[in-house]
Amino acid sequence: MDRNDKLSLRTYSAKDGELKKSWYIVDADGQTVGRLATEVARVLRGKHKASFTPHIDTGDFVVVINAEKVKMTGKRMDQKEYYHNTLYPGGARFAKFKDVQLKNPDRIIESAVKGMLPKNSLGKKVGMKLKVYSGAEHPHAAQQPKTLKIA
């Protein structure tokens, strides 16, 4: 092997500013939470692109609408609990899925997706590109988001 052959075998690594970010919109109406969250996390992270680089934010923005209409399978509708701590002694708070779905439905999808992202500064940066809305209206029409189909 000569020098030119070695140069052609190098792996492409994306740079931070050279990638164009797209916007996608997902309708969560009737979707299962886990299946929806895996696809959204994959697009946020950028794993759907050929230029995916693990240590760079190569993902796109995702807008999720109709978050109040997601569903759970089996008995999870009654058994799933969300944990929150007030940071005071004895401040552990638990909320059932049904209560969270009525009171703050975007929290369901946000917590499911953020649980699938890296637990470091890159994960926080990627998580900020997720926009969740409980109704069908969203303020991101100017970005002309493309529809993302989830099977």
C-alpha positions in Angstrom: 0.0 0.0 0.0 1.3 3.4 -0.9 0.4 6.8 0.7 -2.5 7.5 -1.6 -4.2 4.2 -0.7 -4.0 5.0 3.0 -5.5 8.5 2.4 -8.6 7.0 0.7 -9.3 4.6 3.6 -9.7 7.4 6.2 -13.1 7.6 8.0 -15.1 10.8 7.5 -15.6 12.8 10.6 -18.2 15.6 10.6 -17.1 19.1 11.8 -19.4 21.0 14.2 -20.5 23.8 11.8 -20.5 22.2 8.4 -23.8 20.2 8.7 -27.2 21.7 7.8 -29.9 21.0 10.4 -33.4 20.1 9.1 -36.7 20.3 10.9 -39.1 17.4 11.2 -42.6 17.2 12.6 -44.1 14.1 14.2 -47.8 13.6 15.0 -48.0 11.6 18.2 -51.7 10.9 17.9 -52.3 7.2 18.7 -48.5 6.4 18.8 -47.0 4.2 21.5 -44.6 6.2 23.7 -41.6 4.0 23.5 -41.7 3.4 19.7 -42.2 7.1 19.1 -39.4 8.1 21.5 -36.8 5.8 19.8 -37.4 7.2 16.4 -37.4 10.8 17.7 -34.1 10.1 19.6 -32.6 8.6 16.5 -33.3 11.7 14.4 -32.3 14.1 17.2 -28.9 12.3 17.6 -28.4 12.2 13.8 -28.1 8.4 13.4 -30.3 8.5 10.3 -27.6 10.4 8.4 -24.5 8.9 6.7 -22.4 11.7 8.2 -23.2 10.6 11.8 -20.3 11.2 14.2 -20.7 10.1 17.8 -19.0 13.0 19.5 -20.6 15.8 17.3 -24.2 17.0 17.3 -25.2 15.9 13.8 -28.9 15.5 14.4 -31.9 17.5 13.3 -34.7 19.4 15.1 -37.9 17.5 15.9 -41.3 19.0 16.7 -43.8 16.6 18.3 -47.5 17.6 18.2 -50.6 16.0 19.9 -48.6 14.8 22.8 -51.8 14.4 24.9 -52.9 11.6 22.5 -50.0 9.1 23.1 -50.8 5.7 24.5 -49.2 3.0 26.5 -49.6 -0.8 26.0 -50.7 -3.3 28.6 -51.1 -2.2 32.2 -48.6 0.6 32.0 -51.4 3.1 31.7 -52.1 2.4 35.4 -48.7 1.3 36.7 -46.2 3.7 35.1 -44.9 6.4 37.5 -42.9 9.5 37.0 -40.5 10.6 39.7 -39.6 14.1 40.7 -37.8 15.4 43.7 -38.3 18.9 45.2 -34.7 18.8 46.7 -36.1 19.2 50.1 -35.8 16.4 52.7 -38.6 13.9 52.0 -39.4 15.7 48.7 -39.8 12.6 46.5 -42.9 13.0 44.4 -44.5 10.3 42.2 -47.2 10.8 39.5 -49.1 8.2 37.6 -49.1 8.2 33.8 -52.8 9.1 33.6 -52.3 12.2 35.9 -49.3 13.4 33.9 -51.2 12.9 30.7 -54.0 15.2 31.9 -51.8 17.8 33.6 -48.6 18.0 31.6 -48.6 15.7 28.5 -45.4 17.0 27.0 -43.5 15.8 30.0 -44.2 12.1 29.0 -42.5 12.4 25.6 -39.7 14.6 26.9 -38.7 12.2 29.6 -38.9 9.2 27.3 -36.7 10.8 24.6 -34.2 12.3 27.1 -33.8 8.9 28.7 -32.5 7.6 25.3 -30.0 10.3 24.8 -26.4 10.4 26.2 -26.0 11.5 29.8 -23.5 14.2 29.2 -23.2 17.7 27.7 -23.8 16.4 24.2 -27.1 14.8 25.4 -28.2 18.1 26.9 -27.3 19.9 23.6 -29.2 17.4 21.6 -32.2 17.4 23.9 -32.7 21.1 23.5 -33.6 20.4 19.8 -36.8 18.6 20.9 -40.0 20.7 20.9 -43.1 19.0 22.3 -46.6 20.5 22.2 -49.8 19.0 23.6 -52.1 20.2 20.9 -51.9 20.4 17.1 -50.6 24.0 17.0 -46.9 24.8 17.0 -45.0 28.1 16.4 -42.4 26.5 14.1 -44.2 26.9 10.7 -41.5 29.3 9.5 -38.9 26.5 9.6 -41.1 24.4 7.1 -40.7 21.1 9.0 -40.9 17.9 6.9 -43.3 15.1 8.1 -41.5 12.2 9.8 -43.5 9.0 9.4 -43.2 6.5 12.3 -44.4 3.0 11.5 
